[in-house]
Amino acid sequence: MKDHNYFVYITSNPGKTVLYTGVTNDLEVRLQQHKENRGKPESFAGKYY
């Protein structure tokens, strides 16, 4: 049986007007993906940054 670790996270935009919740098994990579999507309106992170 494999051992899996998952993280539930909540992040916000700088103005703290929008909250985003997510689940991932690699928190560091997932947060970097959010940062890379800043300014890209086709993504949630980019639209609400």
C-alpha positions, 0 to 999 in steps of 0.5 A: 500500500502506498503512502500519500500525503495531501495538503489542503491550502488556502491562499489569497490575493494581496488585497485579501479580497479573494480566497482560493482553496485547493488540495495538492500532494506537492504544496511547493510546486502548486504554490509556484504554479499559482505565482506563474499564473499571475496576470493570465486571465484564463486562470483563477490565480491570474484573474484575481491576483 
